[in-house]
């Protein structure tokens, strides 16, 4: 299939062609994965590099990138290697691939392989997909990677650059530019642009004008393409739906939380520690609770009842437990999973 780039994709491609450091804040649906693959191909064609290291969440690294590269006629020539596999590791050592894929949790694999190569990089581009995965300034894996030899070309991709606050920008930008724009030390960045709202300094807010200053600092490497500006999609509507538990169920919930045990179908289920208790309470509120043999017992149907009342269609429903998916399948036989 031939990839016919739409206007926002052409803008992004041109940006990657002219920026060795790029912080691409590109909304969902615009096609940043395919466009970045084309950007890598452009650099390969110009002999600026022989390969790229692509760091992405596990599912994205395993499925999305290989599928996108194989899908389009223009990018099929990119040889992909998953360096979590034996074959991928060997390709990394040989320098025989054009795209080396790894997930964030396995970044140590890059370090191990580089030691075997004497610190010589087999790639000249780093692509950080879903860059907000690196938003913690104290993340050990990311900081260990920063001490390795680095590629001269670094592109970060994200649709949500500041999911919690402006502070999230610091570590992401530092990963791309080594602290050139927002500094190398998080504490200094925080104290410069933010101020505490409480005596213990647990909560911080931007100082007057700080947002504008931060944006000005990173403007030269930032590309913003918002989905709503380019795609004909309806505005997102956030509607909180409270799901109250029946009084008798809520009473049992509170007793379980206090006593760390509950009687279900003649069996006594216990929570050995706080972590187990949290999981069991999540199961309880979902409507079903599991025992140690993974057998489950229905406690209530409040959530599926609430879902039934939502008239908007289509619906995208995220679930935590398998039984929730089974219930939805029973309620909506035509649902896709």
N, C-alpha and C positions, 0 to 999 in steps of 0.2 A: 504494500500500500504506500502510495506516495504522500509525503507530508507537505501539505500546502499551508505554510505559516500564515496565521492571521496577523492583523496589525499589531496587537500587543506582543505576540511572539516575535515578530520582526524587531520590535523595539528592544525586547530583551536580548535577542541574538546580537544586535548591534552593540548593546551595552557590554555584553560579555566579550565581544571582540576588541573593545577599546579599554577595558578595565581589568587589570591583573588582580585587583582586590575589589570584590563586588558583594554588597549586602543587598540581595534581591528579595524584597518584600512583595511577593506575588500571590494574589488570591487564588483560592481553589477554583479549578475549572479552566484556568487560562492556559495550562499546558506547560508548566515550568520544567517538568522532567524531560519531555521530548525536546523542548527548546534548548535545555542545557546540554543534552546529548548532541544536538547539532552544533552548539558552541564548542564542545570538546572536539568534534570532528573538524571544525574550522581550524582549530589550533593544530590538530594533527596534520591537516592538509598544508598548512603554512610551515610545517616542520619546526614549530615552536616547542613542541614536546612530543613524546612518543606515547604518553599514557596519562590517565587521571586516577587518583584515589577517590572513591566515592564512599562517604560515610553517611549512613542512613539508619533509621529505625529498622529492626530486624525484618519485619514483613516487607517493608519498602525495598530493602536491600536484596531480599531473597526473591521477591516476585515482581515488584513494580519496575525496577530498573532493567532487569533482563528482558522483561516482556516489552517494555517501551522501545528498547534498542532493537529488538528483533522485529517489532511491528512495522517499522517504517523503512522504506527502500533506501533512504538516504543514510540511515545509521546502521544498517545490518553489517557493514564492514567493520564495525567496532568489535574487537575480540574481548569478551567479558570473562573475568575470572573471579570467582567467589573465594576469597583467601581464608575462609574458614575450612575449606576442603583441602584434601591432600593435593589434588590437581591444581587448585588455585594457588596454594602455597608455592608449588614448584614453578608455576608461571610467574609469580612474583620474583622468585629467586633468579629465574632465567631472563626476566624482563620481556616476556613473550606475549603479553596481553596489552590492550589499550585502555581497559577500565577494570580496576581492582575494587571489588565490592566488599565492604565490611560494615557491621553494625556497631553502634556506639559502645555496647557492652563488651565487645571483643577487640577494642582498640589495642590491647596489649599484644595482639597477634602481629600488628604492624611493627611494634618495637622488637619483638623476637626475630622477625624476618629481616629487619634492617641490620640487626647485629650480625646475622649471617652474611649479609651483603657488605659488611664493613662500613655501614652508614651511608652507602651510596643509594640514592633514591632511584627507583625504576619509573617514576612518574614526575611530571612537572606541574600538575594541577591537583589541588585539593578541592573537592566538592562536598560541602557540608549540607546535606539535605535535612529538612526539619531542624534548622539550626537552634531552635529554642531548646532542643535536647541538651544543649551546651550552655544554658543560661546561668547555671550555678557557678559562681566565681571560685568556689572551693572544691569543685568536682575533681576527684583524684585522677580518674582516667584521662580527662581532658588536659589537666595540668601536666601529667606525665607525658602526654603526646606533645605538648608545647615545647618540651625540652629536647625532642628529637629533631633531626635535620628536617627542615620545612621546605615545601615546594614554593616557588616564587609566585605562582598564580593560585589565588584562594577565593572561591566563590561560596557564599552562604545563601541558602534558600529557605524561606519561611513564609507562611501566610499570616502568622501571628507573632510579630517580633516582640511585643510587650504584653504577654498574656496576663501578667499580674501587676507590673508597674514599670516605670521607666528604668528602674534599677536592673531589669532583665537585660537591657541592652549592653551593659558593661562587658560581661564575659563573652558574649557573642561577638562583639566588635573586636575585643582584644584577641580573640582566636584568629581573626582575619588579618589584623594589622599590627600585632605584637604590642599593642598599647600606644600606638602613635597618636591616636585621636582622643581617646577617653582616659588614657593613662594606664599604667601597669598595676597599680594597687587599688583594690576595691575600696578600702577605707578612705583613701584620699578622694576618690571619685564620689563616694557617698557624702562625705563631709563638705565637698565643694558645691554639690548641686541639690542636696537634700537637708532637711532639718527634722529632728525628732519631735514627736507630738506628745511624748510622755517622759517622765523623769527617768525611767529605766531604759529608755531608748530602744523599745521594742518596735515601735512604729515610726516610719519616716514618710515625709511628703516632700514633693519638689519645692525648692525655694522659688520665689517670684522670678519669673523669666528663665528658669532652669530648663524647661522643656524646649524652648526656642534655642537656647545655647547648645544643648546637646544635639539637637537636630542639625544645627549649623556646623557643628564639629564633624559630623559624619555624612554631611550632604554630598560630598564629592565621591563617596563610594556607594551611595544608596539609590536603589531603583525601587519605586513604588508603583505597582500596578494592581489596582483594586478590582475585585470581581464585579462589583456593582457598576463600575465605570465602563466595563467592556462587554459584559454579558447581560443578556435579557433575562434576568432572574428576579423574582419578587424579593422584596425586602424581608430580612429575617425578623420574625416575630417571636419574642420570648414570652411564654405564658407559663407561669408557675402553677402547677396543679397540686394542691395539697391532698394527700391520701390519708385521711384519718383512719386509725384502726378501731374496730369495735371495742367497746368498753371492756369486755371480758378478755379480749386479746391483749389490750394495752396493759391490763392488770398483770397478766402472765409475763409480759415483756419486762415490766418493772421488777417483778419478783425474780426473774431470771438474771437481770442485770445486777441485782443486789446480792442474791444468794449464790450465783455462779452455777446453778444447776436447775434443770427443768425436767418434769415428768412428761414423757411423750409415748403414747401407746404402751404403757406399762414399763417403759424403759426410762432410766434416769440418765440424762445427758449432762455432762459436766464441762465446765470451761477451766482448764488447768491454769491459765494465766490470762493476762489482759489481752494479748494478741488473739488468743483463741476466742475469748469472750466477744471481741469486736466482730470477728468473722461470724460467730454464731448469731449475734444480734442482727447482723446484716442478712443472714439467712432468714431469721425470724421475720424481719420486716418485709422480705421479699415474698413471704407466704409459705415457705417450706423450710424445714430444718432437717439436716442430715445427721445420722449417727456415725459411729466410728467405722462401720462397714459400708458406708456410703449409701445406705438405705435412707429414703426420705419420707417424711410425713407432712401432709398438708396442715398448715396452721390456720390460714385464712386465704381469701381470694380478693382482698381489697385492691391490689394493684391491677390485676386483670380486669376487675370491675371498672376501675377508673379509666383504663385504656379503652374499654368498650364504649365509653361515653364521649370520647374524643372523635368528633365528626370529620376533622380535616383529613384529606387524603391527597397524595400518598403519605405514609408515615415511615420514618426511619427510627427504629427502636433499638437502643443498645441495652444489652442484658448482661448480668454478671454471672448468673448461674444457669446450668443446663436446663433445669426444670422450668425456668421462665421461658426459654425458647420452646420447650415442649408445650407449655400452656398456650403460647401465642399460636403455635401450629394447630392446636386443637380449635382455638377460637377463630383463626383465619387460615383455613386449609390452603388457600392460594398464595399465602405469604412466601416470599423468597428468602432463603437463608444462605 
